[in-house]
Amino acid sequence: MARNVCVIGTETRDELWGAPEKLGSEIVPVGETLFINAVPLAVIGMFQHYESEQDRKERLLAQSQASQPQTDGVARNRGWWGGGRRRGNFVFYLKNTTVYIPLNTVWMQSRSGASRIAISYGGASRTVTGTTGDPRLSSLGVKIAGVDRLPEALQQVRNVLMCTHKGIEDFTLRTQEDWAEQINVFVHNPRLSGGLIAGISLLVGGIGIMNIMLASINERIREIAICKAVGATGWSIFTQVLIESIVIALLGAALGVVTSFGFVRVLEQISPTANTPVITPGAMLIAVVFSAAVWVCAGLFPALKAARLDPIQPLRYE
């Protein structure tokens, strides 16, 4: 019907009529009129405020802190990237700043192609650049009732578009599942690279540990020979060397956990709030188990070598 109506987001409301945080009350401008290129448009609706979970928690925290008396303290650093985008995630900000107008209304009011659109109400205004002269659509958004109906719904959409496009498939269909698969690929590749780097590091570390244990056995070869000469069994020597490897492994794992906590605290101060690193108990347990396993595997060969020593030959050593 090309009616002069529009539906706005909360950011548009905040810039034209004022934000609730500043005014102290919620404003719903339904029934008001704003002007786009001097064309009056009646506001018939306003979308809910879109925000990420992180932004919601920060907003609730700021409200709770505002109601409490001020105390001395240091404000949390949002990092190098914090504050670079308005109101957090750009996708939510884009949703909140959008003004929805009927397509026929835009086509009837502005047919001149590229134009600068001025949105104003009272003393506030915004200016954006866009193409409004072409009535053809560049994209369509379809909402499906359930994920189980997605395949047949896509086929129906394809059939309808093939009919309207006279059998020419000059369009593509993209779903959120495709985006999710791409995101999973992007996440999987860095994880695989990190796993390979960690595996190489463990291999190199295990070789170094083995060399250290072999050098330790060579330095204590007379001590081991005397122990075997006075009655120590090969199993006792093997257990002693293996326990030494396990103790050193646990000490190294504990030192690594403490160091990782320190690095995480440093990263919390320089990273954005939304990307703060977190250490979970499961990750710490896996790291300690892998560290101990590497040390045990590296200590098996030196322990076997020490257990198989002939007590006569080491006593003549040196």
C-alpha positions as CSV (number, residue, x, y, z in Angstrom):
1,M,0.0,0.0,0.0
2,A,3.1,2.3,0.1
3,R,2.0,3.7,3.5
4,N,4.3,6.2,5.2
5,V,5.1,4.0,8.2
6,C,8.2,2.5,9.8
7,V,9.5,0.3,12.5
8,I,12.6,1.3,14.3
9,G,15.3,-0.2,16.6
10,T,16.2,0.9,20.1
11,E,19.4,2.7,19.0
12,T,17.4,4.9,16.6
13,R,15.0,5.7,19.5
14,D,17.9,6.6,21.8
15,E,19.4,9.0,19.3
16,L,16.2,10.7,18.3
17,W,14.2,10.7,21.5
18,G,16.8,10.0,24.2
19,A,18.2,6.9,25.9
20,P,16.4,5.5,29.0
21,E,19.7,5.5,30.9
22,K,19.8,9.3,30.5
23,L,16.2,10.1,30.9
24,G,15.5,7.7,33.7
25,S,12.4,6.2,32.1
26,E,11.6,3.9,29.1
27,I,10.3,5.7,26.0
28,V,8.1,3.9,23.4
29,P,7.8,6.3,20.4
30,V,4.9,4.4,18.8
31,G,2.6,7.0,17.2
32,E,5.4,9.6,16.8
33,T,6.5,10.9,13.4
34,L,10.1,11.0,12.1
35,F,11.2,12.5,8.8
36,I,13.3,10.7,6.2
37,N,14.3,13.1,3.4
38,A,11.5,15.4,4.5
39,V,9.0,12.6,4.2
40,P,7.0,12.1,7.4
41,L,6.8,8.5,8.6
42,A,4.7,7.3,11.4
43,V,6.4,5.0,13.9
44,I,4.1,2.0,14.2
45,G,6.4,-0.3,16.1
46,M,9.8,-0.7,17.8
47,F,11.9,-3.9,18.0
48,Q,13.1,-5.2,21.3
49,H,16.7,-4.3,22.3
50,Y,19.2,-6.8,20.8
51,E,22.3,-7.4,22.9
52,S,24.8,-10.2,23.6
53,E,24.9,-12.0,26.8
54,Q,28.1,-10.2,27.7
55,D,26.5,-6.8,27.1
56,R,23.5,-7.8,29.2
57,K,25.6,-8.8,32.1
58,E,27.6,-5.6,31.9
59,R,24.5,-3.5,31.7
60,L,23.0,-5.2,34.8
61,L,26.3,-4.8,36.6
62,A,26.5,-1.1,35.8
63,Q,22.9,-0.7,37.1
64,S,23.7,-2.5,40.3
65,Q,26.9,-0.4,40.8
66,A,25.0,2.8,40.1
67,S,22.6,2.0,42.9
68,Q,25.5,1.4,45.4
69,P,27.7,4.1,47.0
70,Q,30.9,4.8,45.1
71,T,34.1,3.3,46.5
72,D,37.7,3.7,45.6
73,G,39.0,1.2,43.1
74,V,40.5,0.6,39.7
75,A,38.1,0.2,36.8
76,R,38.4,-3.0,34.7
77,N,40.5,-2.5,31.6
78,R,38.5,-3.6,28.5
79,G,41.7,-4.2,26.5
80,W,43.0,-2.9,23.3
81,W,39.8,-3.7,21.4
82,G,37.3,-2.8,24.1
83,G,35.3,0.3,23.2
84,G,36.2,0.1,19.5
85,R,32.6,-0.8,18.7
86,R,29.6,0.8,20.0
87,R,27.5,-1.2,22.4
88,G,29.6,-4.3,21.9
89,N,28.9,-6.7,19.0
90,F,28.4,-4.9,15.7
91,V,25.7,-7.3,14.6
92,F,23.5,-6.4,17.5
93,Y,24.3,-2.7,17.0
94,L,23.2,-3.0,13.4
95,K,19.9,-4.6,14.3
96,N,19.2,-1.8,16.9
97,T,20.0,1.0,14.4
98,T,17.9,-0.3,11.5
99,V,14.8,1.6,10.3
100,Y,12.3,-0.7,8.5
101,I,10.2,0.9,5.8
102,P,7.8,-0.8,3.3
103,L,9.6,-1.5,0.0
104,N,6.9,0.2,-2.1
105,T,7.1,3.3,0.2
106,V,10.9,3.6,-0.4
107,W,10.4,3.1,-4.2
108,M,7.7,5.7,-4.5
109,Q,9.4,8.3,-2.4
110,S,12.9,8.0,-3.8
111,R,13.5,6.8,-7.4
112,S,16.7,8.6,-8.1
113,G,19.1,5.7,-7.4
114,A,21.9,6.5,-5.0
115,S,20.9,9.1,-2.5
116,R,21.7,10.5,0.9
117,I,18.9,9.8,3.4
118,A,18.5,12.2,6.3
119,I,16.5,10.9,9.3
120,S,15.4,13.6,11.7
121,Y,13.1,14.3,14.6
122,G,13.2,17.6,16.5
123,G,16.8,18.6,16.9
124,A,18.4,15.1,16.3
125,S,19.2,13.8,12.9
126,R,21.2,11.1,11.2
127,T,22.4,10.8,7.6
128,V,23.1,7.6,5.7
129,T,24.0,6.7,2.1
130,G,22.1,4.0,0.2
131,T,20.6,2.9,-3.0
132,T,16.8,3.3,-3.0
133,G,15.8,3.7,-6.6
134,D,15.8,0.0,-7.7
135,P,12.6,-1.9,-6.6
136,R,14.3,-5.3,-7.1
137,L,15.3,-7.3,-4.1
138,S,18.9,-8.3,-3.6
139,S,18.2,-10.8,-0.8
140,L,15.3,-12.5,1.0
141,G,15.1,-13.8,4.5
142,V,13.0,-16.8,5.3
143,K,12.2,-18.1,8.8
144,I,11.3,-21.8,9.1
145,A,9.2,-23.2,11.9
146,G,11.7,-26.0,12.8
147,V,15.1,-27.4,11.8
148,D,13.5,-30.7,10.9
149,R,11.6,-28.9,8.1
150,L,14.7,-27.2,6.7
151,P,15.5,-29.6,3.7
152,E,12.0,-29.6,2.3
153,A,11.6,-25.8,3.0
154,L,14.7,-25.1,1.0
155,Q,13.5,-27.3,-1.9
156,Q,10.2,-25.4,-1.9
157,V,12.0,-22.0,-1.9
158,R,14.1,-23.2,-4.8
159,N,11.0,-24.4,-6.7
160,V,9.3,-21.0,-6.2
161,L,12.3,-19.0,-7.3
162,M,12.9,-21.2,-10.3
163,C,9.3,-20.5,-11.4
164,T,9.5,-16.8,-10.9
165,H,12.9,-16.6,-12.6
166,K,11.7,-18.5,-15.6
167,G,13.8,-21.6,-14.9
168,I,17.1,-19.6,-14.6
169,E,18.9,-20.4,-11.4
170,D,20.6,-17.0,-10.9
171,F,20.4,-17.2,-7.1
172,T,22.0,-19.0,-4.2
173,L,20.6,-20.3,-0.9
174,R,22.5,-19.8,2.3
175,T,21.4,-21.1,5.7
176,Q,22.7,-20.6,9.2
177,E,23.8,-24.2,9.2
178,D,26.3,-23.3,6.4
179,W,27.6,-20.5,8.5
180,A,27.9,-22.8,11.5
181,E,29.9,-25.3,9.4
182,Q,32.3,-22.6,8.2
183,I,32.7,-21.4,11.8
184,N,33.5,-25.0,12.9
185,V,36.1,-25.3,10.1
186,F,37.7,-22.0,11.2
187,V,37.8,-23.2,14.8
188,H,38.9,-26.7,13.9
189,N,42.0,-25.6,11.9
190,P,43.6,-23.5,14.7
191,R,42.9,-26.3,17.2
192,L,44.5,-28.9,14.9
193,S,47.5,-26.6,14.4
194,G,47.8,-26.1,18.2
195,G,47.5,-29.8,18.8
196,L,50.4,-30.5,16.3
197,I,52.6,-27.9,17.9
198,A,51.8,-29.2,21.4
199,G,52.6,-32.8,20.2
200,I,55.9,-31.7,18.8
201,S,56.7,-29.9,22.0
202,L,55.9,-32.9,24.1
203,L,58.1,-35.1,21.8
204,V,61.0,-32.7,22.1
205,G,60.5,-32.4,25.8
206,G,60.4,-36.2,26.3
207,I,63.7,-36.6,24.4
208,G,65.3,-34.0,26.6
209,I,63.9,-35.7,29.8
210,M,65.3,-39.0,28.6
211,N,68.7,-37.5,28.1
212,I,68.7,-35.9,31.5
213,M,67.7,-39.2,33.2
214,L,70.4,-41.1,31.2
215,A,73.0,-38.6,32.3
216,S,71.8,-38.9,35.9
217,I,72.2,-42.7,35.8
218,N,75.7,-42.4,34.3
219,E,76.6,-40.1,37.2
220,R,75.2,-42.5,39.8
221,I,76.4,-45.7,38.1
222,R,78.6,-46.7,41.1
223,E,75.8,-46.0,43.5
224,I,73.4,-48.2,41.6
225,A,76.1,-51.0,41.3
226,I,76.7,-50.9,45.1
227,C,72.9,-51.2,45.7
228,K,72.7,-54.2,43.5
229,A,75.8,-55.7,45.0
230,V,74.3,-55.6,48.5
231,G,71.1,-57.3,47.4
232,A,68.9,-54.7,45.6
233,T,66.9,-56.3,42.8
234,G,66.5,-55.0,39.3
235,W,62.9,-54.3,39.9
236,S,63.8,-52.1,42.9
237,I,66.2,-50.1,40.9
238,F,63.7,-49.8,38.1
239,T,61.0,-48.6,40.5
240,Q,63.3,-46.1,42.1
241,V,64.3,-44.4,38.8
242,L,60.7,-44.5,37.6
243,I,59.5,-42.8,40.8
244,E,62.1,-40.1,40.4
245,S,60.7,-39.5,36.9
246,I,57.2,-39.3,38.2
247,V,58.1,-36.9,41.0
248,I,59.9,-34.6,38.6
249,A,57.0,-34.8,36.2
250,L,54.5,-33.7,38.9
251,L,56.7,-30.9,40.1
252,G,57.0,-29.7,36.5
253,A,53.2,-30.0,35.9
254,A,52.5,-28.0,39.1
255,L,55.0,-25.3,38.0
256,G,53.3,-25.2,34.6
257,V,49.8,-24.8,36.2
258,V,51.0,-21.9,38.4
259,T,52.7,-20.2,35.4
260,S,49.5,-20.6,33.2
261,F,47.5,-19.0,36.0
262,G,49.9,-16.0,35.9
263,F,49.7,-15.7,32.1
264,V,45.9,-15.8,32.2
265,R,45.8,-13.0,34.8
266,V,48.0,-10.9,32.5
267,L,45.8,-11.7,29.5
268,E,42.7,-10.7,31.5
269,Q,44.1,-7.2,31.8
270,I,45.0,-6.7,28.2
271,S,42.2,-8.7,26.4
272,P,38.6,-7.6,25.7
273,T,36.0,-8.4,28.3
274,A,34.1,-10.6,25.9
275,N,37.2,-12.7,25.1
276,T,38.7,-13.2,28.6
277,P,40.6,-16.5,28.7
278,V,39.4,-19.1,31.2
279,I,41.2,-22.1,32.7
280,T,38.9,-25.0,33.5
281,P,39.7,-27.9,36.0
282,G,39.3,-30.3,33.1
283,A,42.0,-28.6,31.0
284,M,44.4,-28.5,34.0
285,L,43.8,-32.2,34.7
286,I,44.5,-33.2,31.1
287,A,47.7,-31.1,31.0
288,V,48.9,-32.7,34.3
289,V,48.1,-36.2,33.0
290,F,49.9,-35.6,29.7
291,S,52.9,-34.1,31.4
292,A,53.2,-37.1,33.8
293,A,52.7,-39.6,30.9
294,V,55.5,-38.0,28.9
295,W,57.9,-38.1,31.9
296,V,57.0,-41.7,32.7
297,C,57.5,-42.8,29.1
298,A,60.8,-40.8,28.9
299,G,62.0,-42.5,32.2
300,L,61.2,-46.1,31.1
301,F,64.3,-46.6,29.1
302,P,66.7,-45.1,31.6
303,A,65.0,-47.2,34.4
304,L,65.4,-50.4,32.3
305,K,69.1,-49.5,31.6
306,A,69.7,-49.0,35.3
307,A,67.9,-52.2,36.3
308,R,69.9,-54.3,33.8
309,L,73.4,-53.0,35.0
310,D,75.9,-55.7,35.9
311,P,77.2,-54.8,39.4
312,I,80.7,-56.0,38.6
313,Q,81.3,-53.7,35.6
314,P,80.0,-50.5,37.2
315,L,82.3,-51.1,40.3
316,R,85.3,-51.0,38.0
317,Y,84.0,-47.8,36.4
318,E,86.1,-44.6,36.8
